C-alpha cells in the first residue's frame, strides 16, 4: 500500500497543500486534473526526484519520504520521457537493469516479449533520435515496466499515441498490471483511459484533492462543481431546493419554467436542511434529450432555440438558448434525433432525474 499523509510541496509560487492519498496494493489508481494542478509534482515527489516541504510517504510499510530514488523500489515514467539520445532503443530500455547489476541474459529474457507487446521489437537497434514521438513514448514505457518494481508511476504515458494504438496498449497495461500485481499510479487527462484502467479515481485542482474513491462513485456522483468540471460536465444551472416528492428532490431553476428533479439518492441530498445549501445542477451535454416544445412529459424542462449545430460523425453538438433567459447550454444528440432541425428552430428539452448532478457550491 502507498500512503501519502499531509504532503506539502512547493514549486515557485505554486503549492500542493495538505495532500493525503491512500493507494490499495495491486490496484491501479488514476489521478485526473487540469493542467498545472500539481499532478506531476506529486509523482516526482513519490519517486524521490523532488523533496516535500512536509508530510510522510510510506510504501509497503516502509517510510520512503527521504530515501534516494534508487532505494524506493519505484518505477517512474515522466511526461518528457528522459530517454538517452546517444543510446540504442534496447540500451535505453535495459539501462535501469544494468544499473541494478542484472546480467545481459536476464535483461534479454525480459526485453523480447515486452518489446513485441509494445510493437517496438523492430526498433531495438535504432538510435532514439531516429524514432517518432509515439515510438519514443513506447520505448520509455518499456523502460519503466521492465524493471518490475512493485510501484509504477506513469505521467501521461499514452499522450503521443493514436487512438487505436492507445486502446490496444490500455488493455495490455491492464493485463500486465493484474498479472504482475503492480501498484500503479497513473496521471491522465483522458477520461476514457482513466475509467478503463483505473480501479480508484482521484481528482486534483490547484494543488488540492477534490475527490477520491472507487472510479464509478467518483465519476457518476461528483459532489462539487470543481469535481464535475474536471470530469467534463458542460452545463451548470443554479438550483434552489424546494422540496421532496416520490423519491426525488425538486429544484427551482430561474432559467426554466418547470422544476428540475434529481434522484433523492444522490450523495449530496442526504439529510435535512437542504434549503440552507447552495446548489448548482450539473448536466452533461449527452444527457439532454430533444422533445416537442409543448411536451409536458417526465423530465420535460422547457423550451430552447437552437443557436448553432456542429455535426461530428454520427452525432451533433447543439448550442441551445433558453426561451425564458439568456442561458446557453450544450446538448449532444444523434443525427437521427436531430431529425432535420436547423438553427433558429424551437425545441423542447428533457433531462432524466438520474442524469442531473446536485453539486454543492462552496
ZIZI-V363516 format. One line per field, one symbol per residue. phi: phi as a letter, one per 20 degrees, with the letter a starting at -180 (. if undefined). A space follows every 50 residues. Layout:
# ZIZI-V363516
phi: ???
This chain:
# ZIZI-V363516
phi: .ecddlfccdcmeecedlecbcdffndddddcafgneoffgffffffneb effbocccblmcfdgcffgfdelcecdffemleefedfgffffegffffe nffffffffffffffffelcgfdfdefgfddfgfffffffffffefflff dcdcdlfdfedffffgfffgfffffffffemfecdddbeeffffffefec ccdcblmcfeabrggffffecfdcfgfffgenfeccdfcdfcqdalmcdd cecfecfefddcgfefgfdfndmffeeeddeecfgfeedebfgefcffnf drdcdeebccfbmecbededcffdbefdcdcdcffffflnfcgofdcecc cfgfeeeedeed
